[in-house]
Amino acid sequence: MFVGPVFSRELITAPRRPKLFLYRSVYASVLFGVMCTAWLVMTGTQTIRNIDDMARFGLTLFQILGPLQLAIVAFIAALSTASAVAQEKDRKTLILLLLTRLNNSELVLGKLFSSLLQVLVMLLAGLPVFAFLVLFGGISFPQVFRVFLVTLLTALAAGSFGSTVALWREKTFQTLAITALGLVFWLLACEAIAANAFGPAPYGIHALELATSLSPMRAVIEASEPMSTMYSQ
C-alpha cells in the first residue's frame, strides 16, 4: 500500500477501540438532534401548508448542517493530525520510526491518513442523516454528494496543514495553537479577498469567485445550492 504499514496498522487496530464507535455515534446523534430540534421549532412557530414549506425547510436545514459539519470536520482533522505527530515527538517514538525502513511518503502519508481515519468514519456516520434530508424535498443527492466532497477535500487539506505544522514545531502547545490560528486566518483571509480588502483579484478574476475557490466555507455553501442556481450565478 502506498501509505505504508503505519496506516495499515491503524486500520486494523482502530475498530478495536471503543472511542471510535463513541465518536461516530455522538456525531450522528448531534446532527439528528439538530434536525429534530429545527423541525420542532418550525412546526411550533408556523403552519406547514404545502410541500413547498417542507422543501424550504429541507434546503434551509441542509445549508445549516453543511457548513456546521465542515467546520467541525476541518478543526478535528487539523488538530488530530497535529496531535498525532506531536505525541510521537513527545514519546520520542518518531526517532524510532525514522530509523526503520519506512520512506518519507510512507511515514508522512501513513500518519496523515491514519489520523484522518476517524474523520472519515464520522463523515460516513453523518451521511444517512443528510440523506434523510432529501425526503423533505428542496435538495437532491447530487447536492449532498458535492457537499461531502468539499468537506472531504477540506479535511484532507486541514489535516495536511496540521501534519506540516507538527513536523515543523517541537512543542505540542505551539503546534496546536499555530494549527488552530492558521485555520482561522485561512477563513478570514478568504473573506477579506471577497471584500476586496487586498485590492482587485489578478487576471480579471472576480473577487467572489476567487474567495469561493479558496474558502472551504464558501465552497460548501456554493455546493449546497441547486445546480440551476449555481449556473445562474
N, CA, C and O of each residue as an XYZ file, in Angstrom:
932
protein
N       0.831     -1.195      0.000
C       0.000      0.000      0.000
C       0.867      1.247      0.000
O       1.896      1.296      0.674
N       0.440      2.281     -0.777
C       1.316      3.439     -0.937
C       1.425      4.249      0.346
O       2.369      5.025      0.496
N       0.479      4.091      1.283
C       0.554      4.833      2.539
C       1.364      4.082      3.587
O       1.658      4.639      4.645
N       1.729      2.846      3.324
C       2.647      2.143      4.199
C       2.018      1.425      5.373
O       0.801      1.455      5.554
N       2.860      0.776      6.175
C       2.374     -0.041      7.298
C       1.810      0.773      8.462
O       1.063      0.234      9.278
N       2.153      2.058      8.554
C       1.606      2.873      9.655
C       0.096      2.963      9.532
O      -0.622      2.785     10.516
N      -0.388      3.238      8.327
C      -1.838      3.300      8.104
C      -2.466      1.912      8.208
O      -3.566      1.766      8.741
N      -1.776      0.901      7.705
C      -2.324     -0.464      7.772
C      -2.528     -0.901      9.215
O      -3.534     -1.533      9.538
N      -1.584     -0.571     10.077
C      -1.726     -0.928     11.496
C      -2.899     -0.181     12.123
O      -3.667     -0.764     12.888
N      -3.040      1.098     11.807
C      -4.149      1.878     12.358
C      -5.485      1.355     11.851
O      -6.470      1.339     12.589
N      -5.522      0.933     10.605
C      -6.755      0.403     10.027
C      -7.192     -0.882     10.721
O      -8.386     -1.168     10.811
N      -6.232     -1.652     11.206
C      -6.550     -2.917     11.887
C      -6.913     -2.689     13.347
O      -7.833     -3.319     13.868
N      -6.190     -1.788     14.007
C      -6.389     -1.595     15.448
C      -7.497     -0.607     15.791
O      -8.046     -0.670     16.892
N      -7.844      0.308     14.880
C      -8.848      1.336     15.192
C     -10.215      0.747     15.532
O     -10.845      1.224     16.477
N     -10.716     -0.279     14.803
C     -12.034     -0.824     15.164
C     -12.080     -1.489     16.538
O     -13.167     -1.777     17.040
N     -10.941     -1.736     17.147
C     -10.929     -2.353     18.474
C     -11.091     -1.324     19.595
O     -11.276     -1.693     20.755
N     -11.022     -0.058     19.256
C     -11.107      0.989     20.267
C     -12.556      1.450     20.417
O     -13.194      1.807     19.427
N     -13.081      1.447     21.636
C     -14.478      1.872     21.834
C     -14.726      3.324     21.463
O     -15.843      3.679     21.087
N     -13.701      4.176     21.560
C     -13.923      5.599     21.288
C     -14.261      5.852     19.827
O     -14.915      6.847     19.514
N     -13.828      4.971     18.921
C     -14.173      5.144     17.516
C     -15.678      5.022     17.318
O     -16.272      5.795     16.566
N     -16.292      4.060     17.986
C     -17.743      3.892     17.907
C     -18.458      5.011     18.661
O     -19.539      5.445     18.265
N     -17.848      5.469     19.743
C     -18.450      6.550     20.524
C     -18.483      7.844     19.728
O     -19.496      8.542     19.722
N     -17.387      8.168     19.058
C     -17.315      9.417     18.296
C     -18.358      9.461     17.189
O     -19.068     10.455     17.038
N     -18.450      8.389     16.419
C     -19.392      8.419     15.303
C     -20.836      8.361     15.783
O     -21.721      8.918     15.133
N     -21.093      7.690     16.921
C     -22.445      7.670     17.463
C     -22.856      9.050     17.967
O     -23.972      9.507     17.721
N     -21.936      9.708     18.678
C     -22.233     11.052     19.182
C     -22.406     12.028     18.028
O     -23.303     12.870     18.055
N     -21.562     11.919     17.027
C     -21.633     12.850     15.899
C     -22.959     12.705     15.148
O     -23.634     13.697     14.873
N     -23.325     11.469     14.821
C     -24.591     11.258     14.123
C     -25.778     11.673     14.987
O     -26.766     12.200     14.476
N     -25.684     11.438     16.297
C     -26.772     11.823     17.196
C     -26.922     13.334     17.281
O     -28.039     13.846     17.356
N     -25.798     14.052     17.270
C     -25.858     15.520     17.315
C     -26.506     16.064     16.051
O     -27.358     16.949     16.129
N     -26.115     15.550     14.886
C     -26.726     16.004     13.635
C     -28.222     15.705     13.606
O     -29.024     16.543     13.194
N     -28.586     14.510     14.046
C     -30.006     14.147     14.068
C     -30.769     14.982     15.090
O     -31.924     15.343     14.864
N     -30.119     15.292     16.221
C     -30.762     16.133     17.232
C     -30.995     17.546     16.729
O     -32.035     18.141     17.010
N     -30.023     18.098     15.978
C     -30.203     19.436     15.385
C     -31.363     19.425     14.394
O     -32.158     20.364     14.353
N     -31.457     18.368     13.598
C     -32.539     18.263     12.634
C     -33.893     18.187     13.326
O     -34.836     18.862     12.913
N     -34.002     17.372     14.375
C     -35.265     17.243     15.109
C     -35.632     18.543     15.816
O     -36.801     18.927     15.852
N     -34.627     19.222     16.381
C     -34.887     20.496     17.054
C     -35.395     21.538     16.069
O     -36.343     22.267     16.361
N     -34.755     21.607     14.889
C     -35.213     22.558     13.877
C     -36.631     22.248     13.413
O     -37.412     23.162     13.146
N     -36.963     20.976     13.317
C     -38.320     20.587     12.914
C     -39.337     20.992     13.979
O     -40.411     21.496     13.649
N     -39.010     20.776     15.242
C     -39.928     21.149     16.321
C     -40.105     22.666     16.389
O     -41.204     23.160     16.646
N     -39.019     23.395     16.158
C     -39.121     24.860     16.171
C     -40.003     25.352     15.026
O     -40.820     26.253     15.216
N     -39.843     24.769     13.846
C     -40.638     25.209     12.708
C     -42.108     24.878     12.880
O     -42.971     25.719     12.626
N     -42.399     23.652     13.313
C     -43.792     23.263     13.492
C     -44.454     23.988     14.657
O     -45.676     24.124     14.703
N     -43.633     24.450     15.596
C     -44.202     25.167     16.733
C     -44.402     26.639     16.495
O     -45.131     27.295     17.239
N     -43.766     27.177     15.465
C     -43.868     28.615     15.213
C     -44.673     28.959     13.966
O     -45.117     30.098     13.822
N     -44.868     28.011     13.070
C     -45.633     28.292     11.857
C     -46.338     27.040     11.386
O     -46.020     25.922     11.791
N     -47.302     27.264     10.520
C     -48.107     26.162     10.000
C     -47.552     25.710      8.658
O     -47.268     26.527      7.782
N     -47.404     24.413      8.512
C     -46.942     23.843      7.246
C     -48.153     23.654      6.351
O     -49.007     22.807      6.613
N     -48.220     24.451      5.291
C     -49.411     24.449      4.435
C     -49.282     23.509      3.248
O     -50.257     22.858      2.871
N     -48.124     23.425      2.665
C     -47.979     22.612      1.461
C     -46.561     22.038      1.391
O     -45.753     22.204      2.305
N     -46.294     21.364      0.286
C     -44.995     20.702      0.120
C     -43.865     21.704     -0.084
O     -42.700     21.391      0.161
N     -44.211     22.918     -0.536
C     -43.170     23.939     -0.705
C     -42.564     24.335      0.634
O     -41.365     24.596      0.726
N     -43.396     24.380      1.675
C     -42.868     24.694      3.001
C     -41.894     23.616      3.475
O     -40.869     23.918      4.086
N     -42.224     22.361      3.187
C     -41.330     21.263      3.543
C     -40.010     21.358      2.774
O     -38.940     21.117      3.332
N     -40.096     21.711      1.489
C     -38.889     21.811      0.667
C     -38.004     22.954      1.153
O     -36.783     22.810      1.204
N     -38.600     24.079      1.507
C     -37.801     25.198      2.021
C     -37.139     24.842      3.339
O     -36.004     25.238      3.601
N     -37.854     24.093      4.167
C     -37.260     23.653      5.431
C     -36.079     22.725      5.181
O     -35.034     22.866      5.817
N     -36.235     21.775      4.257
C     -35.150     20.852      3.953
C     -33.926     21.564      3.418
O     -32.805     21.241      3.812
N     -34.120     22.544      2.512
C     -32.992     23.275      1.944
C     -32.309     24.145      2.996
O     -31.081     24.204      3.054
N     -33.105     24.820      3.830
C     -32.530     25.677      4.869
C     -31.713     24.864      5.869
O     -30.601     25.245      6.232
N     -32.279     23.737      6.309
C     -31.561     22.899      7.260
C     -30.298     22.314      6.633
O     -29.269     22.193      7.297
N     -30.377     21.958      5.375
C     -29.203     21.422      4.674
C     -28.090     22.464      4.589
O     -26.915     22.136      4.755
N     -28.458     23.717      4.331
C     -27.475     24.792      4.242
C     -26.938     25.208      5.608
O     -25.947     25.934      5.687
N     -27.578     24.761      6.672
C     -27.051     24.990      8.017
C     -26.123     23.843      8.427
O     -25.030     24.077      8.944
N     -26.565     22.601      8.194
C     -25.775     21.442      8.614
C     -24.505     21.279      7.786
O     -23.495     20.799      8.300
N     -24.538     21.673      6.504
C     -23.357     21.537      5.665
C     -22.167     22.337      6.179
O     -21.109     21.754      6.417
N     -22.300     23.665      6.361
C     -21.177     24.429      6.930
C     -20.815     24.018      8.347
O     -19.644     24.053      8.726
N     -21.828     23.623      9.145
C     -21.539     23.172     10.508
C     -20.672     21.920     10.484
O     -19.702     21.821     11.235
N     -21.014     20.975      9.636
C     -20.212     19.752      9.526
C     -18.811     20.074      9.028
O     -17.837     19.500      9.514
N     -18.696     20.985      8.064
C     -17.377     21.320      7.533
C     -16.492     21.937      8.609
O     -15.313     21.600      8.709
N     -17.053     22.839      9.414
C     -16.253     23.474     10.471
C     -15.773     22.440     11.488
O     -14.615     22.465     11.905
N     -16.664     21.531     11.885
C     -16.290     20.509     12.862
C     -15.217     19.590     12.299
O     -14.215     19.310     12.958
N     -15.435     19.123     11.076
C     -14.514     18.173     10.463
C     -13.149     18.812     10.217
O     -12.122     18.171     10.438
N     -13.124     20.072      9.762
C     -11.851     20.734      9.460
C     -10.996     20.870     10.708
O      -9.802     20.574     10.675
N     -11.590     21.314     11.808
C     -10.809     21.507     13.019
C     -10.398     20.165     13.626
O      -9.282     20.033     14.127
N     -11.281     19.174     13.587
C     -10.911     17.853     14.113
C      -9.785     17.246     13.279
O      -8.844     16.675     13.830
N      -9.876     17.367     11.953
C      -8.836     16.806     11.083
C      -7.491     17.472     11.331
O      -6.470     16.793     11.443
N      -7.487     18.803     11.416
C      -6.228     19.513     11.615
C      -5.614     19.208     12.979
O      -4.418     18.932     13.082
N      -6.435     19.258     14.018
C      -5.904     19.065     15.366
C      -5.536     17.604     15.631
O      -4.583     17.333     16.361
N      -6.274     16.669     15.052
C      -5.957     15.257     15.278
C      -4.651     14.860     14.592
O      -3.852     14.120     15.166
N      -4.429     15.342     13.374
C      -3.166     15.033     12.703
C      -1.995     15.729     13.393
O      -0.915     15.153     13.527
N      -2.213     16.968     13.830
C      -1.146     17.687     14.527
C      -0.800     17.012     15.849
O       0.374     16.854     16.182
N      -1.824     16.613     16.601
C      -1.563     15.982     17.894
C      -0.953     14.599     17.728
O      -0.175     14.173     18.581
N      -1.284     13.879     16.644
C      -0.714     12.547     16.423
C       0.798     12.630     16.229
O       1.549     11.848     16.811
N       1.235     13.576     15.412
C       2.673     13.737     15.197
C       3.343     14.302     16.445
O       4.449     13.889     16.792
N       2.684     15.246     17.126
C       3.256     15.839     18.340
C       3.436     14.786     19.438
O       4.425     14.811     20.170
N       2.484     13.868     19.546
C       2.611     12.806     20.544
C       3.775     11.877     20.234
O       4.457     11.401     21.142
N       4.000     11.621     18.950
C       5.157     10.806     18.573
C       6.454     11.496     19.004
O       7.395     10.838     19.447
N       6.497     12.819     18.874
C       7.679     13.567     19.307
C       7.815     13.552     20.820
O       8.921     13.406     21.342
N       6.697     13.702     21.533
C       6.755     13.720     22.992
C       7.211     12.375     23.549
O       7.948     12.327     24.533
N       6.782     11.301     22.931
C       7.159      9.964     23.399
C       8.509      9.502     22.837
O       8.982      8.409     23.149
N       9.112     10.344     22.011
C      10.414     10.025     21.392
C      10.329      8.811     20.470
O      11.341      8.164     20.201
N       9.121      8.499     19.983
C       8.978      7.355     19.075
C       9.130      7.758     17.613
O       9.304      6.899     16.748
N       9.065      9.065     17.329
C       9.269      9.496     15.951
C      10.675      9.168     15.478
O      10.885      8.847     14.309
N      11.638      9.249     16.389
C      13.019      8.902     16.032
C      13.116      7.427     15.669
O      13.840      7.053     14.746
N      12.386      6.591     16.399
C      12.396      5.159     16.087
C      11.774      4.893     14.715
O      12.236      4.024     13.976
N      10.732      5.642     14.383
C      10.125      5.473     13.061
C      11.097      5.906     11.958
O      11.138      5.304     10.886
N      11.869      6.945     12.231
C      12.840      7.413     11.235
C      13.972      6.411     11.031
O      14.616      6.408      9.982
N      14.219      5.556     12.032
C      15.276      4.557     11.918
C      14.828      3.294     11.196
O      15.652      2.438     10.874
N      13.513      3.168     10.936
C      13.011      1.999     10.235
C      13.229      2.145      8.734
O      13.808      3.128      8.272
N      12.762      1.163      7.985
C      12.910      1.181      6.530
C      11.795      1.975      5.844
O      11.704      1.965      4.616
N      10.955      2.652      6.606
C       9.900      3.455      6.007
C      10.512      4.628      5.247
O      11.405      5.312      5.746
N      10.018      4.845      4.034
C      10.472      6.034      3.316
C       9.651      7.243      3.747
O       8.744      7.126      4.570
N       9.972      8.392      3.190
C       9.332      9.638      3.622
C       7.830      9.634      3.374
O       7.057     10.041      4.240
N       7.414      9.178      2.202
C       5.989      9.185      1.879
C       5.208      8.220      2.759
O       4.093      8.533      3.178
N       5.772      7.057      3.044
C       5.076      6.093      3.899
C       4.923      6.621      5.319
O       3.904      6.375      5.965
N       5.906      7.332      5.801
C       5.832      7.870      7.157
C       4.852      9.031      7.236
O       3.973      9.048      8.098
N       4.999     10.000      6.341
C       4.153     11.199      6.392
C       2.707     10.872      6.030
O       1.784     11.244      6.756
N       2.508     10.177      4.911
C       1.153      9.847      4.485
C       0.505      8.837      5.418
O      -0.707      8.874      5.628
N       1.302      7.934      5.979
C       0.749      6.967      6.921
C       0.178      7.633      8.156
O      -0.927      7.302      8.586
N       0.929      8.582      8.739
C       0.434      9.317      9.904
C      -0.755     10.196      9.538
O      -1.690     10.341     10.326
N      -0.722     10.783      8.344
C      -1.818     11.661      7.924
C      -3.118     10.890      7.763
O      -4.139     11.266      8.339
N      -3.089      9.819      6.987
C      -4.322      9.083      6.709
C      -4.800      8.281      7.910
O      -6.001      8.060      8.065
N      -3.885      7.844      8.757
C      -4.320      7.153      9.976
C      -5.032      8.110     10.923
O      -5.959      7.712     11.628
N      -4.600      9.378     10.944
C      -5.277     10.372     11.767
C      -6.616     10.772     11.160
O      -7.557     11.084     11.891
N      -6.713     10.768      9.829
C      -7.961     11.139      9.158
C      -8.971     10.003      9.121
O     -10.103     10.198      8.678
N      -8.581      8.826      9.576
C      -9.500      7.695      9.572
C     -10.719      7.966     10.447
O     -11.841      7.609     10.087
N     -10.496      8.594     11.587
C     -11.599      8.945     12.476
C     -12.539      9.946     11.818
O     -13.756      9.850     11.977
N     -11.990     10.902     11.084
C     -12.812     11.893     10.389
C     -13.647     11.228      9.303
O     -14.820     11.558      9.131
N     -13.050     10.296      8.574
C     -13.784      9.586      7.522
C     -14.936      8.781      8.108
O     -16.019      8.732      7.527
N     -14.709      8.155      9.248
C     -15.775      7.387      9.904
C     -16.904      8.312     10.349
O     -18.077      7.956     10.243
N     -16.554      9.496     10.847
C     -17.581     10.460     11.247
C     -18.416     10.915     10.055
O     -19.636     11.044     10.158
N     -17.757     11.156      8.925
C     -18.494     11.566      7.733
C     -19.445     10.465      7.263
O     -20.581     10.741      6.876
N     -18.983      9.240      7.297
C     -19.844      8.125      6.897
C     -21.021      7.969      7.859
O     -22.118      7.589      7.449
N     -20.789      8.265      9.140
C     -21.885      8.173     10.111
C     -22.914      9.278      9.896
O     -24.104      9.072     10.137
N     -22.463     10.454      9.440
C     -23.392     11.555      9.206
C     -24.087     11.511      7.865
O     -25.060     12.232      7.647
N     -23.597     10.664      6.951
C     -24.197     10.589      5.621
C     -25.676     10.178      5.643
O     -26.460     10.782      4.911
N     -26.106      9.181      6.442
C     -27.536      8.858      6.470
C     -28.416     10.012      6.937
O     -29.555     10.141      6.488
N     -27.899     10.855      7.837
C     -28.684     11.999      8.302
C     -28.905     12.979      7.154
O     -30.012     13.490      6.981
N     -27.871     13.243      6.374
C     -28.019     14.139      5.229
C     -28.899     13.516      4.153
O     -29.662     14.220      3.492
N     -28.797     12.207      3.975
C     -29.665     11.539      3.007
C     -31.123     11.616      3.435
O     -32.021     11.681      2.597
N     -31.355     11.607      4.752
C     -32.719     11.721      5.260
C     -33.323     13.085      4.932
O     -34.539     13.203      4.778
N     -32.478     14.121      4.825
C     -32.971     15.456      4.492
C     -33.574     15.506      3.098
O     -34.430     16.347      2.822
N     -33.136     14.610      2.213
C     -33.675     14.590      0.860
C     -35.176     14.305      0.883
O     -35.902     14.740     -0.011
N     -35.643     13.580      1.894
C     -37.064     13.256      1.986
C     -37.926     14.495      2.204
O     -39.107     14.492      1.858
N     -37.350     15.554      2.772
C     -38.119     16.787      2.945
C     -38.333     17.507      1.622
O     -39.267     18.297      1.490
N     -37.475     17.240      0.644
C     -37.536     17.954     -0.622
C     -36.648     19.182     -0.593
O     -36.097     19.546      0.447
N     -36.518     19.807     -1.735
C     -35.708     21.013     -1.828
C     -34.243     20.753     -2.106
O     -33.534     21.666     -2.530
N     -33.763     19.541     -1.882
C     -32.378     19.183     -2.165
C     -32.360     17.831     -2.864
O     -33.353     17.104     -2.869
N     -31.226     17.513     -3.449
C     -31.082     16.262     -4.181
C     -29.804     15.566     -3.731
O     -28.968     16.146     -3.038
N     -29.678     14.324     -4.139
C     -28.484     13.574     -3.777
C     -27.209     14.148     -4.402
O     -26.158     14.088     -3.764
N     -27.253     14.707     -5.636
C     -26.027     15.371     -6.134
C     -25.568     16.527     -5.249
O     -24.364     16.745     -5.110
N     -26.494     17.271     -4.648
C     -26.100     18.332     -3.727
C     -25.405     17.757     -2.493
O     -24.396     18.290     -2.033
N     -25.958     16.664     -1.965
C     -25.340     16.010     -0.811
C     -23.946     15.512     -1.180
O     -23.008     15.647     -0.395
N     -23.812     14.938     -2.374
C     -22.509     14.440     -2.813
C     -21.500     15.581     -2.927
O     -20.351     15.429     -2.511
N     -21.910     16.720     -3.484
C     -20.988     17.842     -3.638
C     -20.550     18.386     -2.280
O     -19.380     18.719     -2.090
N     -21.482     18.476     -1.342
C     -21.140     18.981     -0.010
C     -20.157     18.045      0.682
O     -19.198     18.507      1.302
N     -20.378     16.749      0.586
C     -19.472     15.799      1.227
C     -18.122     15.758      0.521
O     -17.099     15.527      1.166
N     -18.100     15.973     -0.769
C     -16.826     16.005     -1.487
C     -16.001     17.211     -1.050
O     -14.798     17.088     -0.816
N     -16.641     18.379     -0.939
C     -15.942     19.573     -0.463
C     -15.450     19.369      0.965
O     -14.331     19.755      1.302
N     -16.285     18.765      1.800
C     -15.906     18.522      3.190
C     -14.729     17.561      3.284
O     -13.822     17.769      4.089
N     -14.737     16.522      2.474
C     -13.642     15.555      2.494
C     -12.329     16.185      2.029
O     -11.280     15.949      2.628
N     -12.385     16.979      0.973
C     -11.179     17.646      0.487
C     -10.673     18.677      1.502
O      -9.466     18.857      1.661
N     -11.603     19.348      2.185
C     -11.201     20.291      3.230
C     -10.520     19.574      4.385
O      -9.527     20.061      4.927
N     -11.056     18.415      4.763
C     -10.434     17.628      5.833
C      -9.028     17.196      5.439
O      -8.121     17.203      6.272
N      -8.840     16.823      4.181
C      -7.512     16.435      3.712
C      -6.550     17.624      3.745
O      -5.400     17.482      4.159
N      -7.023     18.798      3.307
C      -6.163     19.990      3.325
C      -5.842     20.418      4.756
O      -4.697     20.746      5.064
N      -6.856     20.414      5.633
C      -6.634     20.806      7.025
C      -5.718     19.815      7.734
O      -4.858     20.217      8.518
N      -5.895     18.523      7.464
C      -5.028     17.520      8.062
C      -3.595     17.652      7.583
O      -2.659     17.478      8.363
N      -3.417     17.959      6.304
C      -2.063     18.157      5.772
C      -1.401     19.368      6.423
O      -0.208     19.344      6.724
N      -2.184     20.429      6.637
C      -1.640     21.608      7.295
C      -1.233     21.302      8.735
O      -0.162     21.712      9.181
N      -2.094     20.577      9.464
C      -1.765     20.220     10.836
C      -0.554     19.323     10.929
O       0.262     19.479     11.838
N      -0.417     18.382     10.004
C       0.752     17.498      9.996
C       2.028     18.268      9.684
O       3.079     18.001     10.266
N       1.933     19.227      8.757
C       3.103     20.034      8.410
C       3.574     20.876      9.593
O       4.771     20.965      9.865
N       2.629     21.487     10.285
C       2.989     22.299     11.447
C       3.603     21.425     12.541
O       4.563     21.832     13.195
N       3.049     20.223     12.742
C       3.562     19.331     13.783
C       4.981     18.860     13.477
O       5.799     18.717     14.386
N       5.273     18.620     12.207
C       6.626     18.227     11.838
C       7.605     19.399     11.922
O       8.816     19.201     12.019
N       7.075     20.608     11.884
C       7.917     21.800     11.930
C       8.248     22.211     13.362
O       9.406     22.478     13.682
N       7.228     22.261     14.227
C       7.409     22.734     15.591
C       7.717     21.566     16.532
O       7.372     20.418     16.252
N       8.368     21.879     17.644
C       8.761     20.861     18.598
C       7.783     20.736     19.761
O       7.550     19.632     20.253
N       7.208     21.848     20.208
C       6.318     21.843     21.357
C       4.875     21.555     20.927
O       4.402     22.056     19.907
N       4.193     20.736     21.730
C       2.817     20.364     21.401
C       1.894     21.565     21.445
O       1.049     21.723     20.564
N       2.037     22.415     22.453
C       1.167     23.582     22.572
C       1.346     24.515     21.381
O       0.367     25.029     20.842
N       2.593     24.736     20.968
C       2.842     25.579     19.806
C       2.205     24.980     18.559
O       1.637     25.697     17.735
N       2.303     23.671     18.431
C       1.741     23.005     17.257
C       0.235     23.200     17.186
O      -0.295     23.581     16.143
N      -0.458     22.940     18.291
C      -1.914     23.057     18.292
C      -2.360     24.505     18.131
O      -3.341     24.781     17.441
N      -1.644     25.428     18.763
C      -2.018     26.845     18.670
C      -1.836     27.371     17.253
O      -2.720     28.042     16.721
N      -0.695     27.070     16.638
C      -0.452     27.536     15.270
C      -1.431     26.904     14.292
O      -1.875     27.557     13.347
N      -1.769     25.643     14.512
C      -2.719     24.967     13.629
C      -4.096     25.615     13.704
O      -4.702     25.901     12.672
N      -4.598     25.851     14.926
C      -5.914     26.465     15.089
C      -5.937     27.890     14.530
O      -6.877     28.277     13.835
N      -4.899     28.662     14.837
C      -4.834     30.035     14.335
C      -4.683     30.064     12.818
O      -5.211     30.957     12.156
N      -3.967     29.096     12.271
C      -3.809     29.036     10.821
C      -5.132     28.792     10.109
O      -5.395     29.395      9.069
N      -5.967     27.914     10.659
C      -7.271     27.666     10.055
C      -8.158     28.904     10.122
O      -8.847     29.235      9.157
N      -8.138     29.590     11.274
C      -8.935     30.811     11.409
C      -8.450     31.879     10.436
O      -9.256     32.558      9.799
N      -7.125     32.026     10.323
C      -6.568     33.006      9.394
C      -6.930     32.658      7.960
O      -7.197     33.553      7.158
N      -6.944     31.380      7.624
C      -7.334     30.929      6.286
C      -8.732     31.423      5.934
O      -8.944     31.989      4.862
N      -9.688     31.208      6.840
C     -11.067     31.615      6.582
C     -11.194     33.129      6.535
O     -11.894     33.667      5.678
N     -10.518     33.825      7.458
C     -10.605     35.287      7.485
C      -9.957     35.904      6.251
O     -10.461     36.891      5.717
N      -8.853     35.337      5.798
C      -8.192     35.852      4.606
C      -9.074     35.701      3.370
O      -9.104     36.579      2.508
N      -9.787     34.590      3.292
C     -10.702     34.390      2.158
C     -11.854     35.393      2.198
O     -12.273     35.896      1.156
N     -12.363     35.685      3.383
C     -13.414     36.692      3.491
C     -12.880     38.074      3.146
O     -13.601     38.888      2.568
N     -11.635     38.348      3.489
C     -11.031     39.629      3.128
C     -10.868     39.740      1.610
O     -11.045     40.817      1.041
N     -10.532     38.625      0.959
C     -10.439     38.631     -0.505
C     -11.801     38.902     -1.120
O     -11.907     39.650     -2.092
N     -12.850     38.297     -0.558
C     -14.199     38.523     -1.080
C     -14.629     39.975     -0.926
O     -15.399     40.490     -1.737
N     -14.129     40.634      0.118
C     -14.466     42.041      0.352
C     -13.512     43.000     -0.342
O     -13.577     44.206     -0.103
N     -12.621     42.491     -1.201
C     -11.639     43.304     -1.929
C     -10.710     44.066     -0.989
O     -10.273     45.174     -1.301
N     -10.413     43.467      0.162
C      -9.519     44.136      1.109
C      -8.092     44.202      0.597
O      -7.335     45.090      0.989
N      -7.710     43.267     -0.278
C      -6.361     43.255     -0.846
C      -6.318     43.837     -2.250
O      -5.333     43.670     -2.970
N      -7.379     44.513     -2.631
C      -7.444     45.059     -3.973
C      -8.112     44.080     -4.931
O      -8.465     42.974     -4.523
N      -8.292     44.453     -6.175
C      -8.935     43.568     -7.149
C      -8.112     42.314     -7.409
O      -6.883     42.332     -7.355
N      -8.824     41.224     -7.694
C      -8.158     39.955     -7.966
C      -7.395     40.021     -9.292
O      -7.821     40.722    -10.209
N      -6.274     39.303     -9.405
C      -5.479     39.360    -10.640
C      -6.131     38.592    -11.780
O      -7.033     37.780    -11.572
N      -5.651     38.869    -12.992
C      -6.067     38.161    -14.217
C      -7.562     38.292    -14.487
O      -8.151     37.429    -15.138
N      -8.175     39.356    -13.996
C      -9.584     39.600    -14.275
C     -10.545     38.677    -13.552
O     -11.725     38.632    -13.901
N     -10.082     37.943    -12.560
C     -10.950     37.034    -11.807
C     -11.779     37.840    -10.815
O     -11.269     38.741    -10.150
N     -13.049     37.508    -10.725
C     -13.911     38.194     -9.771
C     -13.508     37.807     -8.354
O     -13.134     36.664     -8.093
N     -13.590     38.779     -7.439
C     -13.146     38.541     -6.059
C     -13.960     37.434     -5.397
O     -13.404     36.614     -4.666
N     -15.267     37.398     -5.642
C     -16.101     36.365     -5.030
C     -15.749     34.984     -5.570
O     -15.763     34.004     -4.826
N     -15.433     34.900     -6.857
C     -15.044     33.613     -7.432
C     -13.723     33.126     -6.842
O     -13.564     31.940     -6.552
N     -12.784     34.044     -6.666
C     -11.511     33.666     -6.073
C     -11.679     33.247     -4.623
O     -11.065     32.276     -4.181
N     -12.512     33.976     -3.873
C     -12.759     33.624     -2.471
C     -13.453     32.276     -2.358
O     -13.153     31.497     -1.453
N     -14.378     31.995     -3.266
C     -15.085     30.711     -3.235
C     -14.151     29.554     -3.544
O     -14.288     28.472     -2.972
N     -13.198     29.775     -4.448
C     -12.251     28.713     -4.791
C     -11.235     28.470     -3.689
O     -10.653     27.388     -3.617
N     -11.008     29.461     -2.823
C     -10.034     29.315     -1.749
C     -10.665     29.013     -0.395
O     -10.034     28.368      0.443
N     -11.882     29.460     -0.166
C     -12.524     29.295      1.132
C     -13.373     28.030      1.158
O     -14.293     27.907      0.349
N     -13.100     27.086      2.053
C     -13.948     25.887      2.128
C     -15.366     26.198      2.580
O     -16.308     25.517      2.175
N     -15.529     27.227      3.421
C     -16.859     27.571      3.891
C     -17.724     28.103      2.751
O     -18.881     27.708      2.611
N     -17.164     28.996      1.937
C     -17.900     29.494      0.784
C     -18.129     28.396     -0.257
O     -19.160     28.366     -0.930
N     -17.156     27.500     -0.376
C     -17.294     26.411     -1.348
C     -18.412     25.454     -0.963
O     -19.152     24.989     -1.830
N     -18.543     25.156      0.323
C     -19.594     24.223      0.729
C     -20.969     24.882      0.633
O     -21.959     24.207      0.352
N     -21.040     26.186      0.863
C     -22.312     26.896      0.679
C     -22.696     26.902     -0.793
O     -23.860     26.710     -1.143
N     -21.695     27.126     -1.660
C     -21.951     27.094     -3.098
C     -22.358     25.688     -3.544
O     -23.237     25.541     -4.394
N     -21.730     24.658     -2.979
C     -22.061     23.281     -3.360
C     -23.445     22.868     -2.897
O     -24.055     21.982     -3.494
N     -23.956     23.500     -1.835
C     -25.285     23.145     -1.330
C     -26.408     23.764     -2.136
O     -27.570     23.401     -1.955
N     -26.080     24.696     -3.027
C     -27.102     25.324     -3.866
C     -27.555     24.354     -4.951
O     -26.779     23.506     -5.390
N     -28.814     24.477     -5.386
C     -29.253     23.668     -6.528
C     -28.428     23.980     -7.763
O     -27.905     25.086     -7.897
N     -28.308     23.019     -8.662
C     -27.462     23.176     -9.831
C     -27.919     24.336    -10.701
O     -27.087     25.049    -11.263
N     -29.230     24.537    -10.823
C     -29.737     25.639    -11.643
C     -29.334     26.981    -11.062
O     -29.011     27.909    -11.803
N     -29.351     27.092     -9.731
C     -28.955     28.333     -9.080
C     -27.471     28.600     -9.272
O     -27.065     29.745     -9.472
N     -26.659     27.549     -9.212
C     -25.219     27.710     -9.408
C     -24.913     28.222    -10.807
O     -24.070     29.103    -10.975
N     -25.586     27.683    -11.802
C     -25.333     28.115    -13.168
C     -25.844     29.522    -13.431
O     -25.253     30.267    -14.213
N     -26.943     29.884    -12.776
C     -27.494     31.222    -12.984
C     -26.587     32.300    -12.386
O     -26.589     33.440    -12.851
N     -25.811     31.943    -11.358
C     -24.894     32.890    -10.753
C     -23.682     33.129    -11.653
O     -22.795     33.906    -11.300
